[in-house]
């Protein structure tokens, strides 16, 4: 791992490099893609648009349009529709599965009221009644049930029925596609997902699980006959408290498929009804699944020749594969051209992140990204594997001379184990640092904590590296993509293993002489914010920290958070209240006096996952002890910032904070941030 400089560059201290990636571009230069859907010849997806207050817009792509017609159209932005339509559900708070399309009709959940709507022929029709109180009834993960001509058509979906802000009942319901009363067909479990009717409409498969499990800990696959009166002959096919089931899906010929981690890895299986057995497809020490934080994830698709296209993660890397009917897996390499300064194709770069895989109209459709490309929607023709870019998330063409390419870091950690990270050295073609200076290091702890960092072009990371920071994005023990055993390293050890891995990743880089040991900061959001705060209170290692909507008091979290995560900590920490003392020992708010460096906190004031009280209690503890801190709350933001002005403000505030703490002069003028009790 090397850092290069050139005699033609300007010699400027790290942190003070002038970058073309301004903070406003973090929000305005990109949209977010999610939830691809194929309906006939048309492709749909959701675009999250920060410049439109973060709202989700459904976009349709029509490959075969009439002459003069644009192939792209914003389905939920037509002049005749309400301007505030926002396709987003808050089931489980994290949402996903907010829309689906059937024969040109768009069914979706609207964020402002959480009702289910139908958009057809330009007409908007509410399908569900107004709830008794705001967001009292929420819908997600729907499908239309195939029916015979003349029969009343229904859809099936997950419904979350709230008694108040925290208490809710989750269930499966069927609703007439023309609107009407919902019929509950499955209830009694704490959670449901993936209701999938068979191609003939006679059977329904679904997933369910119960506290204290999260779906990646243990879930069950059920199958039942679907009748006008509800479900009959229900049977559990797979799963349990120690087996996670993922993405049940029917092949066009009516065979049920799913992923299970019964071997320690999420592998694909086909249910054989005759034998009552799950038949493994292409067994491999790789994950063909993900932690189900959101609904509607799609990682495999059926092809007309009987083969199966799939996404899988091995050694922290994401791959596209084809499983032949006889079971052989072939990895498929997809690449995009890398252009030289004169616009000619100089080389190619493999896509390293792939998501939302579908088949339709003779092509594979997916979201893909690489270390040099932001996420884009692509079509892949088979068998020649020609890639066509359908939609790019950004119009900003960042010169490769400003892009830091991630390098895989495999480092030793506690217990003789090894963990993983992506290292990004400083990179800016216009600047080099003074001789002998080492760059400051930002240690990123991802959220989840079961999430994972991937090797892709992240403006959020390049914002720092192009200014002269080194960044290490840590896939600590507990991250996904490395099998169930790696994921379970965090069980009982949250706030221990994750913090140790973040520190050991930094130590490994320090030992290699790549970063300044005196200027190491830790930052993260949500669970990563918790890791940040624990790292600052339990270890005298970091010189600064930034917590974005992170947990500070675990006992308060147990009582105040939403249903989906209300017992999550029983595996990560221990049963509550039996382990109340351990909860206290792992809560940063009780040890704020141990913080030996400045910390900045960011918080959305409408966050239901990590309520504002978490940040506010930490701020109160820091203030009472006279410790240096800054606090920036955002009105109208939930868990994660979606509005352009707030994304910009958070980035500029954090840069200003590091400039003060680490003693460098930023290249641009920044709005000041008050750092209480800080003397530079």
Number of C-alpha atoms within 10 A of each C-alpha: 11 8 9 11 15 11 8 10 13 15 16 18 20 24 26 19 27 17 22 14 19 16 24 16 18 20 23 20 20 21 22 17 25 22 23 25 25 19 16 13 12 18 21 24 24 26 21 24 22 23 16 15 18 19 19 26 21 25 18 21 19 16 14 11 11 9 7 6 10 12 15 16 15 15 18 25 16 11 8 10 14 11 10 15 17 26 26 25 28 21 26 21 19 15 18 22 27 28 29 26 21 14 10 13 15 19 26 29 29 23 20 14 17 26 21 26 21 23 18 14 9 14 9 16 14 18 21 22 13 15 15 10 12 14 21 18 24 27 30 31 28 29 22 22 23 16 14 9 7 6 8 11 16 20 19 27 24 26 25 24 18 19 13 11 15 14 11 19 16 24 22 25 23 25 19 18 18 15 17 14 12 19 14 17 16 17 14 11 13 17 25 25 29 27 24 25 25 23 17 13 16 16 20 23 24 21 24 25 24 19 18 19 23 22 26 25 21 21 25 23 24 18 23 18 17 20 13 9 8 14 17 14 9 14 12 14 16 21 21 19 17 13 21 30 28 31 27 23 24 21 17 14 10 13 14 20 21 23 26 29 24 16 13 18 24 29 24 26 19 19 18 13 11 6 8 9 13 18 13 17 20 16 15 16 16 22 26 27 30 22 20 18 19 18 22 24 23 22 22 27 21 20 20 11 8 14 17 20 23 24 23 24 23 16 12 23 17 21 20 23 18 21 19 17 12 10 14 13 20 13 14 14 13 18 18 19 13 17 14 12 10 7 8 10 12 11 11 12 16 17 23 22 23 25 24 22 22 23 21 19 14 13 18 20 27 24 26 26 27 22 20 25 23 23 27 20 22 20 22 18 15 11 7 7 15 13 17 13 14 16 15 20 19 16 11 13 10 13 14 18 11 21 24 24 21 20 14 17 20 15 17 16 21 11 6 6 9 14 22 25 27 22 24 26 27 32 27 24 19 18 26 24 21 12 8 5 13 21 23 25 30 27 25 26 32 25 19 16 24 22 21 22 22 23 24 20 21 19 21 15 20 26 22 25 29 29 25 28 27 29 28 27 27 27 30 31 30 27 28 26 29 24 24 22 13 16 22 18 17 22 16 17 18 23 24 16 20 29 26 18 24 27 20 20 27 29 19 17 20 17 10 11 12 20 25 16 20 15 20 25 26 30 27 24 26 23 25 28 27 31 33 35 32 25 25 28 23 19 15 12 20 25 22 24 28 29 27 27 30 29 30 30 22 22 18 17 20 19 12 18 18 20 23 23 18 17 22 18 22 19 18 18 20 19 17 15 12 9 12 15 12 17 21 15 15 24 23 28 25 16 20 24 15 15 24 17 19 25 30 23 25 24 30 23 19 15 20 17 23 25 23 21 18 20 27 17 16 24 22 13 18 23 16 11 13 13 22 19 23 23 20 17 18 18 11 14 18 20 21 16 24 20 21 21 16 22 21 18 17 20 18 20 22 19 20 22 24 24 15 17 19 18 12 15 17 19 13 13 9 13 10 10 17 16 18 16 15 15 8 7
